[in-house]
Every structure is written in structure tokens, then in C-alpha cells.
């Protein structure tokens, strides 16, 4: 059985596909983050109003997680993953040709549906395929796909943005569609899902769900805090570097590359540590260690000091996040493993989707319309949410290394 045996070539292929699906998903999302200032100028609106685009993307992700999750639980993880990757790639390309702000916002909302479907499906496929002892390490690896996508977006921004503009960047964002060829050729279906189809004949995805309402509620609250933690330290940070610190495109790109390397390292380390220390304890440790970095992350004016602080902050932010994929999959009811983790994660995204708008309003309230204090907003949000995460992690349930079954 894949969950208890050793590694096989198909395990590697599944992990590669799930990792790159999330990496390229994040790459497409963060192209928007780097482009907000130029988009606001081209569409003749304010940066604060332009953050509606990120809000819509995040707010629509629960719908995608629900729809694609149900599809994956009923028809298989592999076809659902292929459909999600194809759809978010097509919508990213369509965004490049948006003629008006209204059209662009509609496309970003639809992109959010497609993006929301990928994470839960890819994680379920991976964790149902790999050996149990590898779950913590694979969790950190899969979640590191998110900062890897951010890193790729930062590189693309530094190399291409001044030459091809935001429309060209979104054209580049259609590249993930190529991943579908690899999934179709190399990635097998989840053995746990296949076992359920064979043994039960007819799957009953809603059976026993009522008993999970308290866990689901906890998971949504936890993921709301987690999404404020990540988006609260990431989405407005390029704008802070550009507008408040006045750093050049090259400097912003370099700092973003450095802090995403930190995020990747943190996810890999803490994901692996969670198999030894426990999922909740590892989350709490990473969140607590983010607190000393907050003032340096939000108030340093020297580019080198800013880069070091941002590296440390994202090391801890994504360190905590590195535990999330395996933690939610181990909490999930068996028949809804593709739906439950992605849906509670994206509901948390929905509740935190106003982050960029709120941070922008706080920055204006503290610094004024002419000189918004984004640093203050970043410090306020990141420090508060880190404390909340420590408390939530201490209070939650844990099912480390639980055996995955079909029903």
C-alpha cells in the first residue's frame, strides 16, 4: 500500500505534478500583486480601489474549492487537477486582453474559482499516494510551491515588466497549461480513491459529515488567521517597497526573490519538523518566532536590512504554512478529502480576502492620502495574527499519521 510502503516512481510523479500545479497557480496570482500600481494607472483608478482585483480572486476561491473538490471526490483527483490547471491558465491569458476595468475584475473573479480548485485536489492526490512517514516532508514541499510561484513572479517582474508591461506578464502566465501534458502522461489516480470506488461501487461523500462540524469550524477560523498571516505580509509588501520606500523595479524584485527563498526554506524545514514535534506545536513555534522580525520587516529603510528582515519573516510565515497541507488532510473526513481541506482553506481566504483593502485603508488613516504608511499596516496585521495563530494552534485537535481510507 502506498501509505505504508516505500517510494515508487509514481509517487515522485504525483508529488512533482502537485508541487508545480501549486507553484504555477501562485505564479499567476502574484503577477497581479506586482502589477497593481501599473494597473491602477492604466485603468485610471487608485491603488486602494485596484485591490478589489485581489479581493475578488481570493473571495471566489471557496467556490472553486467546493466545486472542484466535489468533482475530485466523485470522479477522481487526476481529472479534477487537469481541469483546474487548464482553466486558471486560460483565464490568466484572457486577463491580458481585458479592455476595461470591469472586464478585468470579472476575469480575476473567475480566475479565483479555478485557482481555488487546485490546492485541495492536488494535496489529496499527493497525500493519498505517498508513504505515511513522508507526509510532513511532502507537506512542506507542496506548500513551498506557493513561495516558489511568488519567486518566479518576482523574477519575471524584474526581467520583463518594464519591457512588456502587465498585459505581457499575464500572457506569460498562461504557461502552466503545459503542465497538463505531464499530468496526463505520468500521474496515476489516487490509490485511496480507486480503492473506494472498487470497494463501495457507489461513493457517499456526505456520509458522516455532520460529526465534523466542530472540526470544520475550527479549521475555517484557523485558515482565516493563516491567510491574514500570509497575505498580510505579502500582498501589499511590493507596494510598500515601491511607494513608501521608493525602491526601483530591480531592487523590489531582488528583495522579493530573497524573501521567497526564505519562505521556501521555512516551509521545507518546518514541514519536516512537524513529523517529529507534532503539527500544532510546529505551527505555534513558527508563528511565535515571526514576532521578533515584525519591526525590522515593516520599518527598515535600508534595502539590505529590509531584505534580511523580509527573509526572516517569510521563513517563519511559510514555515507555519508548511504544516497546513498535511494537517488539514489528516483532519478531513475520508470521503471528502479532496473537498474538505481545500474548502476550509479557501473559506479562510474568503474571510481574509479584504486584507489588501484593509491594509491600504489603515495605511491611509495612519499616514494620510498623500503618504500612506504601509509599514504601520504591515506591522499591525502581521504581529496581531502571529499571536492569534499561536493561541489557535494550542487549542486545536491533531491526528498526526492517521491512516487514510476511502470511506
DRENDO-1510 file (C-alpha; in Angstrom, 1 decimal, always signed):
<recs>
REC; n; res; u; v; w
REC; 1; UNK; +0.0; +0.0; +0.0 .
REC; 2; UNK; +1.4; +3.4; -0.9 .
REC; 3; UNK; +0.7; +4.8; +2.5 .
REC; 4; UNK; +2.9; +2.3; +4.4 .
REC; 5; UNK; +5.4; +1.1; +1.7 .
REC; 6; UNK; +8.5; +2.7; +0.1 .
REC; 7; UNK; +8.8; +5.3; -2.6 .
REC; 8; UNK; +8.0; +4.3; -6.2 .
REC; 9; UNK; +8.4; +6.3; -9.4 .
REC; 10; UNK; +4.7; +7.1; -9.5 .
REC; 11; UNK; +4.9; +8.7; -6.0 .
REC; 12; UNK; +7.6; +11.1; -7.4 .
REC; 13; UNK; +5.5; +11.9; -10.4 .
REC; 14; UNK; +2.4; +12.7; -8.2 .
REC; 15; UNK; +4.4; +15.0; -5.9 .
REC; 16; UNK; +6.1; +16.8; -8.9 .
REC; 17; UNK; +2.7; +17.4; -10.5 .
REC; 18; UNK; +1.0; +18.6; -7.3 .
REC; 19; UNK; +4.0; +20.8; -6.5 .
REC; 20; UNK; +4.2; +22.5; -9.9 .
REC; 21; UNK; +0.4; +22.9; -10.1 .
REC; 22; UNK; +0.5; +25.0; -6.9 .
REC; 23; UNK; +3.7; +26.8; -7.9 .
REC; 24; UNK; +2.3; +27.9; -11.2 .
REC; 25; UNK; -1.0; +28.8; -9.6 .
REC; 26; UNK; +0.8; +31.1; -7.2 .
REC; 27; UNK; +2.9; +32.5; -10.0 .
REC; 28; UNK; -0.2; +33.6; -11.9 .
REC; 29; UNK; -1.7; +35.1; -8.7 .
REC; 30; UNK; +1.4; +37.1; -7.8 .
REC; 31; UNK; +1.8; +38.6; -11.3 .
REC; 32; UNK; -1.3; +40.6; -10.3 .
REC; 33; UNK; +0.3; +41.7; -7.0 .
REC; 34; UNK; +3.4; +43.1; -8.7 .
REC; 35; UNK; +1.2; +44.8; -11.3 .
REC; 36; UNK; -1.3; +46.6; -9.1 .
REC; 37; UNK; +0.4; +50.1; -9.4 .
REC; 38; UNK; +0.5; +50.0; -13.2 .
REC; 39; UNK; -3.0; +48.5; -13.5 .
REC; 40; UNK; -4.3; +51.4; -11.3 .
REC; 41; UNK; -2.7; +53.9; -13.6 .
REC; 42; UNK; -3.8; +52.3; -16.9 .
REC; 43; UNK; -7.4; +51.8; -15.7 .
REC; 44; UNK; -7.5; +55.4; -14.1 .
REC; 45; UNK; -8.2; +54.3; -10.6 .
REC; 46; UNK; -6.5; +54.3; -7.2 .
REC; 47; UNK; -4.3; +51.6; -5.8 .
REC; 48; UNK; -6.8; +51.2; -3.0 .
REC; 49; UNK; -9.6; +50.6; -5.5 .
REC; 50; UNK; -7.4; +48.3; -7.6 .
REC; 51; UNK; -7.0; +46.0; -4.7 .
REC; 52; UNK; -10.6; +44.9; -5.4 .
REC; 53; UNK; -9.0; +42.6; -8.0 .
REC; 54; UNK; -7.1; +40.7; -5.3 .
REC; 55; UNK; -10.2; +40.7; -3.1 .
REC; 56; UNK; -12.3; +39.1; -5.9 .
REC; 57; UNK; -9.7; +36.4; -6.7 .
REC; 58; UNK; -9.4; +35.4; -3.0 .
REC; 59; UNK; -13.2; +35.7; -2.4 .
REC; 60; UNK; -14.1; +33.3; -5.2 .
REC; 61; UNK; -11.6; +30.6; -4.3 .
REC; 62; UNK; -14.0; +28.8; -1.8 .
REC; 63; UNK; -16.5; +28.3; -4.7 .
REC; 64; UNK; -13.7; +26.7; -6.8 .
REC; 65; UNK; -12.5; +24.5; -3.8 .
REC; 66; UNK; -16.1; +23.3; -3.3 .
REC; 67; UNK; -16.9; +22.6; -7.0 .
REC; 68; UNK; -13.5; +21.0; -7.9 .
REC; 69; UNK; -13.4; +19.2; -4.6 .
REC; 70; UNK; -16.8; +17.5; -5.2 .
REC; 71; UNK; -15.7; +16.7; -8.7 .
REC; 72; UNK; -12.5; +15.1; -7.4 .
REC; 73; UNK; -14.3; +13.1; -4.7 .
REC; 74; UNK; -16.9; +11.8; -7.1 .
REC; 75; UNK; -14.8; +11.4; -10.3 .
REC; 76; UNK; -11.2; +11.2; -9.3 .
REC; 77; UNK; -8.3; +13.5; -8.3 .
REC; 78; UNK; -6.5; +13.4; -11.6 .
REC; 79; UNK; -9.2; +14.8; -13.9 .
REC; 80; UNK; -10.1; +17.5; -11.4 .
REC; 81; UNK; -6.5; +18.6; -11.2 .
REC; 82; UNK; -6.2; +18.7; -15.0 .
REC; 83; UNK; -9.4; +20.8; -15.3 .
REC; 84; UNK; -8.3; +23.3; -12.7 .
REC; 85; UNK; -4.8; +23.9; -14.3 .
REC; 86; UNK; -6.3; +24.3; -17.7 .
REC; 87; UNK; -8.9; +26.7; -16.5 .
REC; 88; UNK; -6.7; +29.0; -14.4 .
REC; 89; UNK; -4.2; +29.2; -17.3 .
REC; 90; UNK; -6.8; +30.1; -19.8 .
REC; 91; UNK; -8.3; +32.8; -17.5 .
REC; 92; UNK; -4.8; +34.3; -16.8 .
REC; 93; UNK; -4.3; +34.6; -20.6 .
REC; 94; UNK; -7.7; +36.2; -21.0 .
REC; 95; UNK; -6.8; +38.8; -18.3 .
REC; 96; UNK; -4.1; +40.1; -20.6 .
REC; 97; UNK; -6.7; +41.2; -23.1 .
REC; 98; UNK; -9.2; +42.8; -20.7 .
REC; 99; UNK; -10.4; +46.0; -22.4 .
REC; 100; UNK; -11.9; +47.7; -19.3 .
REC; 101; UNK; -11.5; +47.5; -15.5 .
REC; 102; UNK; -14.9; +45.8; -15.2 .
REC; 103; UNK; -13.9; +43.1; -17.6 .
REC; 104; UNK; -10.6; +42.6; -15.8 .
REC; 105; UNK; -12.3; +42.3; -12.4 .
REC; 106; UNK; -14.7; +39.7; -13.8 .
REC; 107; UNK; -11.9; +37.7; -15.2 .
REC; 108; UNK; -10.0; +37.8; -11.9 .
REC; 109; UNK; -13.1; +36.6; -10.1 .
REC; 110; UNK; -13.3; +33.6; -12.5 .
REC; 111; UNK; -9.6; +33.0; -12.1 .
REC; 112; UNK; -10.2; +32.8; -8.4 .
REC; 113; UNK; -12.7; +29.9; -8.9 .
REC; 114; UNK; -10.1; +27.9; -11.0 .
REC; 115; UNK; -7.3; +28.7; -8.6 .
REC; 116; UNK; -9.4; +27.7; -5.6 .
REC; 117; UNK; -9.9; +24.2; -7.0 .
REC; 118; UNK; -6.2; +23.3; -7.4 .
REC; 119; UNK; -4.9; +23.2; -3.8 .
REC; 120; UNK; -7.2; +20.8; -2.2 .
REC; 121; UNK; -7.3; +18.4; -5.1 .
REC; 122; UNK; -3.5; +18.4; -5.6 .
REC; 123; UNK; -2.9; +17.9; -1.8 .
REC; 124; UNK; -5.4; +15.0; -1.6 .
REC; 125; UNK; -3.8; +13.3; -4.6 .
REC; 126; UNK; -0.3; +13.6; -3.1 .
REC; 127; UNK; -1.1; +12.5; +0.5 .
REC; 128; UNK; -3.2; +9.6; -0.6 .
REC; 129; UNK; -0.3; +8.4; -2.8 .
REC; 130; UNK; +2.9; +8.8; -0.7 .
REC; 131; UNK; +4.1; +6.8; +2.4 .
REC; 132; UNK; +2.9; +7.9; +5.8 .
REC; 133; UNK; +6.3; +8.7; +7.1 .
REC; 134; UNK; +6.9; +11.2; +4.2 .
REC; 135; UNK; +3.8; +13.3; +4.9 .
REC; 136; UNK; +5.5; +16.0; +6.9 .
REC; 137; UNK; +8.3; +16.5; +4.4 .
REC; 138; UNK; +5.9; +16.4; +1.4 .
REC; 139; UNK; +3.6; +18.9; +3.2 .
REC; 140; UNK; +6.5; +21.4; +3.5 .
REC; 141; UNK; +7.5; +20.7; -0.1 .
REC; 142; UNK; +4.0; +21.2; -1.5 .
REC; 143; UNK; +3.4; +24.4; +0.4 .
REC; 144; UNK; +6.8; +25.7; -0.7 .
REC; 145; UNK; +5.3; +25.7; -4.2 .
REC; 146; UNK; +3.5; +28.9; -3.2 .
REC; 147; UNK; +6.6; +30.9; -2.5 .
REC; 148; UNK; +8.3; +29.3; -5.4 .
REC; 149; UNK; +5.5; +30.7; -7.6 .
REC; 150; UNK; +6.0; +34.1; -5.9 .
REC; 151; UNK; +9.7; +33.8; -6.6 .
REC; 152; UNK; +9.1; +33.1; -10.3 .
REC; 153; UNK; +6.7; +36.1; -10.4 .
REC; 154; UNK; +9.4; +38.3; -8.8 .
REC; 155; UNK; +12.0; +37.2; -11.4 .
REC; 156; UNK; +9.6; +37.7; -14.2 .
REC; 157; UNK; +8.7; +41.2; -12.8 .
REC; 158; UNK; +12.4; +42.2; -12.6 .
REC; 159; UNK; +13.3; +40.9; -16.0 .
REC; 160; UNK; +10.2; +41.6; -18.1 .
REC; 161; UNK; +7.8; +44.1; -16.6 .
REC; 162; UNK; +9.4; +47.3; -17.8 .
REC; 163; UNK; +9.6; +45.7; -21.3 .
REC; 164; UNK; +6.3; +44.0; -21.8 .
REC; 165; UNK; +4.0; +45.6; -19.2 .
REC; 166; UNK; +1.2; +44.0; -17.2 .
REC; 167; UNK; -0.5; +42.6; -20.3 .
REC; 168; UNK; +2.6; +40.8; -21.4 .
REC; 169; UNK; +3.1; +39.4; -17.9 .
REC; 170; UNK; -0.4; +37.9; -18.0 .
REC; 171; UNK; +0.4; +36.3; -21.3 .
REC; 172; UNK; +3.4; +34.7; -19.8 .
REC; 173; UNK; +1.1; +33.5; -17.0 .
REC; 174; UNK; -0.6; +31.1; -19.5 .
REC; 175; UNK; +2.4; +28.8; -19.4 .
REC; 176; UNK; +1.1; +26.5; -16.7 .
REC; 177; UNK; -1.2; +24.9; -19.3 .
REC; 178; UNK; +1.8; +22.8; -20.4 .
REC; 179; UNK; +1.8; +21.0; -17.0 .
REC; 180; UNK; -1.4; +19.2; -18.1 .
REC; 181; UNK; +0.6; +17.2; -20.6 .
REC; 182; UNK; +2.8; +15.9; -17.8 .
REC; 183; UNK; -0.2; +15.0; -15.6 .
REC; 184; UNK; -1.9; +13.2; -18.4 .
REC; 185; UNK; +1.2; +11.2; -19.3 .
REC; 186; UNK; +2.9; +10.5; -15.9 .
REC; 187; UNK; +0.5; +10.9; -13.0 .
REC; 188; UNK; -1.7; +8.0; -11.8 .
REC; 189; UNK; -5.0; +8.3; -9.9 .
REC; 190; UNK; -5.0; +8.2; -6.1 .
REC; 191; UNK; -4.9; +4.6; -4.9 .
REC; 192; UNK; -7.2; +5.5; -2.0 .
REC; 193; UNK; -9.8; +7.0; -4.3 .
REC; 194; UNK; -9.6; +3.9; -6.5 .
REC; 195; UNK; -10.0; +1.6; -3.5 .
REC; 196; UNK; -13.1; +3.4; -2.5 .
REC; 197; UNK; -14.6; +3.2; -6.0 .
REC; 198; UNK; -13.9; -0.6; -6.2 .
REC; 199; UNK; -14.9; -1.5; -2.6 .
REC; 200; UNK; -18.1; +0.6; -2.4 .
REC; 201; UNK; -19.2; +0.8; -6.0 .
REC; 202; UNK; -21.1; +4.0; -5.2 .
REC; 203; UNK; -19.3; +6.6; -3.2 .
REC; 204; UNK; -21.1; +8.5; -0.5 .
REC; 205; UNK; -19.2; +11.7; +0.0 .
REC; 206; UNK; -21.5; +13.3; +2.6 .
REC; 207; UNK; -21.7; +10.3; +4.9 .
REC; 208; UNK; -20.6; +11.2; +8.4 .
REC; 209; UNK; -20.0; +14.8; +7.7 .
REC; 210; UNK; -22.3; +16.0; +10.4 .
REC; 211; UNK; -19.9; +14.7; +13.0 .
REC; 212; UNK; -17.2; +17.0; +11.6 .
REC; 213; UNK; -18.9; +20.4; +12.0 .
REC; 214; UNK; -16.8; +21.5; +15.1 .
REC; 215; UNK; -13.6; +20.5; +13.3 .
REC; 216; UNK; -14.7; +22.3; +10.2 .
REC; 217; UNK; -15.5; +25.5; +12.2 .
REC; 218; UNK; -12.1; +25.4; +13.9 .
REC; 219; UNK; -10.4; +24.8; +10.5 .
REC; 220; UNK; -12.1; +27.8; +8.9 .
REC; 221; UNK; -11.1; +30.1; +11.8 .
REC; 222; UNK; -7.5; +28.7; +11.7 .
REC; 223; UNK; -7.3; +29.2; +8.0 .
REC; 224; UNK; -8.7; +32.8; +8.3 .
REC; 225; UNK; -5.8; +33.6; +10.6 .
REC; 226; UNK; -3.3; +31.8; +8.3 .
REC; 227; UNK; -4.5; +33.7; +5.2 .
REC; 228; UNK; -4.2; +37.0; +7.1 .
REC; 229; UNK; -0.7; +35.9; +8.1 .
REC; 230; UNK; +0.4; +35.2; +4.5 .
REC; 231; UNK; -1.5; +37.8; +2.5 .
REC; 232; UNK; -0.9; +40.3; +5.3 .
REC; 233; UNK; +2.8; +40.0; +4.9 .
REC; 234; UNK; +2.9; +39.5; +1.1 .
REC; 235; UNK; +0.2; +41.2; -1.0 .
REC; 236; UNK; +0.9; +44.8; -0.1 .
REC; 237; UNK; +4.7; +44.4; +0.5 .
REC; 238; UNK; +5.8; +45.1; -3.1 .
REC; 239; UNK; +3.6; +48.2; -3.0 .
REC; 240; UNK; +5.2; +49.2; +0.3 .
REC; 241; UNK; +8.7; +48.8; -1.2 .
REC; 242; UNK; +7.7; +50.7; -4.4 .
REC; 243; UNK; +5.6; +53.6; -3.0 .
REC; 244; UNK; +6.8; +54.1; +0.6 .
REC; 245; UNK; +10.5; +53.2; +0.3 .
REC; 246; UNK; +10.8; +54.3; -3.3 .
REC; 247; UNK; +12.9; +51.3; -4.3 .
REC; 248; UNK; +13.4; +50.6; -8.0 .
REC; 249; UNK; +11.9; +47.7; -10.0 .
REC; 250; UNK; +15.2; +45.9; -9.8 .
REC; 251; UNK; +15.5; +46.4; -6.0 .
REC; 252; UNK; +12.0; +45.3; -5.4 .
REC; 253; UNK; +12.5; +42.2; -7.5 .
REC; 254; UNK; +15.7; +41.3; -5.7 .
REC; 255; UNK; +14.2; +41.7; -2.2 .
REC; 256; UNK; +11.2; +39.6; -3.3 .
REC; 257; UNK; +13.5; +36.9; -4.6 .
REC; 258; UNK; +15.4; +36.9; -1.3 .
REC; 259; UNK; +12.3; +36.7; +1.0 .
REC; 260; UNK; +10.8; +34.0; -1.2 .
REC; 261; UNK; +13.9; +31.9; -0.8 .
REC; 262; UNK; +13.4; +32.3; +2.9 .
REC; 263; UNK; +9.8; +31.2; +2.5 .
REC; 264; UNK; +10.8; +28.1; +0.6 .
REC; 265; UNK; +13.4; +27.1; +3.2 .
REC; 266; UNK; +11.0; +27.7; +6.1 .
REC; 267; UNK; +8.3; +25.6; +4.5 .
REC; 268; UNK; +10.7; +22.7; +3.9 .
REC; 269; UNK; +12.2; +22.8; +7.4 .
REC; 270; UNK; +9.0; +23.2; +9.5 .
REC; 271; UNK; +7.0; +20.7; +7.3 .
REC; 272; UNK; +9.7; +18.1; +8.1 .
REC; 273; UNK; +9.8; +19.1; +11.8 .
REC; 274; UNK; +6.1; +18.5; +12.2 .
REC; 275; UNK; +6.6; +14.8; +11.8 .
REC; 276; UNK; +8.7; +14.9; +15.0 .
REC; 277; UNK; +7.3; +17.8; +17.0 .
REC; 278; UNK; +3.6; +17.4; +16.0 .
REC; 279; UNK; +1.6; +19.5; +13.6 .
REC; 280; UNK; +0.1; +22.1; +16.1 .
REC; 281; UNK; +3.3; +22.6; +18.1 .
REC; 282; UNK; +5.3; +23.3; +14.9 .
REC; 283; UNK; +2.8; +25.8; +13.7 .
REC; 284; UNK; +2.9; +27.6; +17.1 .
REC; 285; UNK; +6.7; +27.7; +17.2 .
REC; 286; UNK; +6.9; +29.2; +13.7 .
REC; 287; UNK; +4.3; +31.8; +14.3 .
REC; 288; UNK; +5.9; +32.8; +17.6 .
REC; 289; UNK; +9.3; +33.2; +16.0 .
REC; 290; UNK; +7.9; +35.6; +13.4 .
REC; 291; UNK; +7.2; +38.2; +16.1 .
REC; 292; UNK; +10.8; +39.4; +16.7 .
REC; 293; UNK; +11.1; +40.0; +12.9 .
REC; 294; UNK; +8.0; +42.3; +12.7 .
REC; 295; UNK; +9.6; +45.7; +13.4 .
REC; 296; UNK; +12.5; +45.1; +11.1 .
REC; 297; UNK; +10.3; +43.7; +8.4 .
REC; 298; UNK; +7.9; +46.7; +8.4 .
REC; 299; UNK; +10.2; +49.7; +9.3 .
REC; 300; UNK; +13.7; +49.1; +7.9 .
REC; 301; UNK; +14.6; +51.7; +5.2 .
REC; 302; UNK; +17.9; +50.3; +4.0 .
REC; 303; UNK; +17.4; +47.7; +1.2 .
REC; 304; UNK; +19.9; +45.2; +2.7 .
REC; 305; UNK; +18.3; +45.4; +6.1 .
REC; 306; UNK; +14.8; +45.2; +4.5 .
REC; 307; UNK; +15.8; +42.0; +2.6 .
REC; 308; UNK; +17.2; +40.3; +5.7 .
REC; 309; UNK; +14.1; +41.1; +7.7 .
REC; 310; UNK; +11.8; +40.0; +5.0 .
REC; 311; UNK; +13.7; +36.7; +4.6 .
REC; 312; UNK; +13.3; +36.0; +8.3 .
REC; 313; UNK; +9.6; +37.0; +8.3 .
REC; 314; UNK; +8.7; +34.8; +5.3 .
REC; 315; UNK; +10.9; +31.9; +6.7 .
REC; 316; UNK; +8.5; +31.8; +9.6 .
REC; 317; UNK; +5.3; +32.6; +7.8 .
REC; 318; UNK; +5.8; +29.8; +5.3 .
REC; 319; UNK; +7.3; +27.6; +8.0 .
REC; 320; UNK; +3.9; +27.7; +9.7 .
REC; 321; UNK; +2.2; +27.2; +6.4 .
REC; 322; UNK; +4.4; +24.2; +5.5 .
REC; 323; UNK; +2.4; +22.2; +8.1 .
REC; 324; UNK; -1.0; +23.2; +6.7 .
REC; 325; UNK; -1.5; +20.7; +3.8 .
REC; 326; UNK; -0.8; +17.6; +5.9 .
REC; 327; UNK; -2.6; +19.0; +9.0 .
REC; 328; UNK; -5.9; +19.7; +7.1 .
REC; 329; UNK; -5.7; +16.4; +5.2 .
REC; 330; UNK; -5.3; +14.4; +8.4 .
REC; 331; UNK; -8.3; +16.2; +9.9 .
REC; 332; UNK; -10.5; +15.7; +6.9 .
REC; 333; UNK; -13.3; +13.1; +6.7 .
REC; 334; UNK; -12.2; +10.3; +4.4 .
REC; 335; UNK; -14.9; +10.6; +1.8 .
REC; 336; UNK; -14.4; +14.4; +1.4 .
REC; 337; UNK; -10.6; +14.5; +1.5 .
REC; 338; UNK; -10.4; +16.5; -1.8 .
REC; 339; UNK; -13.2; +18.8; -0.7 .
REC; 340; UNK; -12.7; +19.5; +3.0 .
REC; 341; UNK; -9.1; +20.8; +3.1 .
REC; 342; UNK; -9.5; +23.0; +0.1 .
REC; 343; UNK; -12.9; +24.3; +1.1 .
REC; 344; UNK; -12.0; +25.3; +4.7 .
REC; 345; UNK; -8.7; +26.8; +3.4 .
REC; 346; UNK; -10.5; +28.8; +0.8 .
REC; 347; UNK; -13.3; +29.9; +3.2 .
REC; 348; UNK; -10.5; +31.3; +5.3 .
REC; 349; UNK; -9.3; +33.0; +2.2 .
REC; 350; UNK; -12.7; +34.5; +1.7 .
REC; 351; UNK; -12.8; +35.8; +5.3 .
REC; 352; UNK; -9.3; +37.3; +4.8 .
REC; 353; UNK; -9.9; +38.5; +1.2 .
REC; 354; UNK; -10.3; +42.1; +2.3 .
REC; 355; UNK; -6.7; +42.1; +3.7 .
REC; 356; UNK; -5.2; +44.3; +0.9 .
REC; 357; UNK; -8.1; +46.7; +1.1 .
REC; 358; UNK; -8.0; +46.9; +4.9 .
REC; 359; UNK; -4.2; +47.4; +4.9 .
REC; 360; UNK; -4.5; +50.1; +2.4 .
REC; 361; UNK; -7.2; +51.9; +4.4 .
REC; 362; UNK; -5.1; +51.6; +7.6 .
REC; 363; UNK; -2.1; +52.9; +5.8 .
REC; 364; UNK; -4.0; +56.0; +4.6 .
REC; 365; UNK; -5.6; +56.5; +8.1 .
REC; 366; UNK; -2.2; +56.4; +9.7 .
REC; 367; UNK; -0.2; +58.3; +7.2 .
REC; 368; UNK; -2.7; +60.3; +5.1 .
REC; 369; UNK; -3.8; +60.2; +1.5 .
REC; 370; UNK; -0.5; +61.7; +0.2 .
REC; 371; UNK; +1.8; +59.4; +2.3 .
REC; 372; UNK; +0.1; +56.2; +3.3 .
REC; 373; UNK; +2.0; +54.3; +6.0 .
REC; 374; UNK; +2.1; +50.8; +4.6 .
REC; 375; UNK; +4.8; +49.8; +7.1 .
REC; 376; UNK; +2.5; +50.5; +10.0 .
REC; 377; UNK; -0.3; +48.4; +8.4 .
REC; 378; UNK; +2.1; +45.5; +7.8 .
REC; 379; UNK; +3.4; +45.5; +11.3 .
REC; 380; UNK; -0.1; +45.8; +12.9 .
REC; 381; UNK; -1.5; +42.9; +10.8 .
REC; 382; UNK; +1.5; +40.5; +11.0 .
REC; 383; UNK; +2.1; +40.9; +14.7 .
REC; 384; UNK; -1.6; +40.5; +15.7 .
REC; 385; UNK; -2.2; +37.5; +13.5 .
REC; 386; UNK; +1.0; +35.7; +14.7 .
REC; 387; UNK; -0.2; +35.9; +18.2 .
REC; 388; UNK; -3.7; +34.6; +17.2 .
REC; 389; UNK; -2.1; +31.7; +15.4 .
REC; 390; UNK; -0.1; +30.6; +18.4 .
REC; 391; UNK; -3.3; +30.6; +20.5 .
REC; 392; UNK; -5.3; +28.7; +17.9 .
REC; 393; UNK; -2.6; +26.1; +17.4 .
REC; 394; UNK; -2.5; +25.4; +21.1 .
REC; 395; UNK; -6.3; +24.8; +21.2 .
REC; 396; UNK; -6.8; +22.6; +18.2 .
REC; 397; UNK; -7.1; +18.9; +17.5 .
REC; 398; UNK; -4.4; +16.7; +16.0 .
REC; 399; UNK; -4.4; +13.4; +14.1 .
REC; 400; UNK; -0.8; +13.0; +13.1 .
REC; 401; UNK; -0.1; +10.0; +10.8 .
REC; 402; UNK; -3.7; +8.8; +10.8 .
REC; 403; UNK; -4.3; +6.1; +8.2 .
REC; 404; UNK; -6.1; +7.3; +5.1 .
REC; 405; UNK; -9.0; +5.1; +4.0 .
REC; 406; UNK; -11.6; +5.5; +1.2 .
REC; 407; UNK; -14.6; +5.8; +3.5 .
</recs>
